[in-house]
Amino acid sequence: MLVATLRLLLGFAFAARYFKERTHHDLQLPEPTFFSNKEKRRLKHYFYGGTFLQLLFESLQPDCRSNDQGYRLSNLAALAYYFDDLLEVSQEQELLGFNWKDQPKAFGQRIDDHRQLALHFLENLHQQMSLDRQEAFDQVMHQVFNTEMAAKQQPPSDLDALISHAAEKGGYSVLLFRQLSPTAPSTSEERALFAFGHLIQACDDIFDSWFDLQEGVPTFATYLLQRGQLSMLSDLFERQVEATTAAFGSSALPKAQVETALRMVHYITAITRVCLNHYQKQMDKHGKLPLDNRATMVVDMECWNNRLATAYELAFRCP
């Protein structure tokens, strides 16, 4: 746990310095393009998420790091958030009759992307990759794109479909960031990272339930919370924690490296358990979850009570 904590502290310290001093330069934004303050905040959020993933990859495989890692991370973070924005603003009529499978570039051209930044960030990434790594990156990128487009055109509605969507969206997204590394993952590492991607997507869905409900985004978490099935939500989450731990343990990677990575994962699961405990307290207090009350539903990690609760989870609960 100490090794994992030190890796995270140092990694995020370097990432913060890079983001402040190098990101704008490495994105090579075409003139006169600029980012609004909202876009900068979203980019920072995605960049730090990618930083966490990269630190996890390096704990599993020390040779995952490249000399231009900051450049790759910043451009993929920008591509990811920009694609998410395009997906949100795309209209149903724009997608009718569009053969979108494996066609992210055509999608960007079809949607009103007047700045064409998605293609710009993708070209930046391709320029830094060998042909074989570029091909592997594009294959996983297509999986992410296809998963998102399928959900856009036909949103999953039953619980099994919502869980499957979370697994694919999270799993392929994590594997996409893994493709930034100069070395390819082994089959067992891919399985472990896919399971972890499912877990991290579950964490996001649980933590962002209020926002997803307001925006009408269907997730397995909102499905269960709307039906008052909080215990089932907690059980599904804990099962995915166990599945991720088992997948990491069954990989061919050295045990010490796996244990460090699992302690990093513990930071994410600890925060999510604090969120689930908060939901349970609100349900006990009100008889049901006040899903329309932001002040009650949103777990603010700036609050010291939540920070202390997370510290307790980290110290006393096994990963």
ABEGO torsion letter per residue (X at the ends): XAAAAAAAAAAAAAAAAAAAAAAAAAAGBBOABBBBAAAAAAAAAAAAAAAAAAAAAAAABAAABBAAAAAAAAAAAAAAAAAAAAAAABBAAAABGBBABGBAAAAAAABBBAAGAAAAAAAAAAAABBAAAAAAAAAAAAAAAAAAAAAAABBBABAAAAAAAAAAAAAAAAAAAAAABABBBBAAAAAAAAAAAAAAAAAAAAAAAAAAAAAGBBBAAAAAAAAGBAAAAAAAAAAAAAAAAAAAAABABBAAAAAAAAAAAAAAAAAAAAAAAAAAAAAAAAGBBBAABAAAABBBAABAAAAAAAAAAAAABBX
